[in-house]
Amino acid sequence: MRVPLIAGNWKMYKTQGEATKFVADFVGLIEDVAGVEVALCPPFTALAATAEALRGSGVALGAQDCFWLEEGAYTGQVAPRMLVDVGC
């Protein structure tokens, strides 16, 4: 049986500082939650800050969008390896 996933997609909300504060509050609220995987999906600009804030928490980091090519002249797109590099 698959483990349920609860993911929070932040859309276009939260700066890096707001993301860091949110994660600090959020992780404490879900520390007793069991039987599900939890992931947070901040906007691209807050991925690195959120990854650092989530380190060691057991909460996964996800991205809102991913381009299918590994690299190239695609303005505004984010490649899979870039997302892996930041911790997704």
Helices and strands as residue ranges (DSSP letters): E 5-9, H 16-29, E 37-41, G 44-46, H 47-54, E 60-61, H 80-86
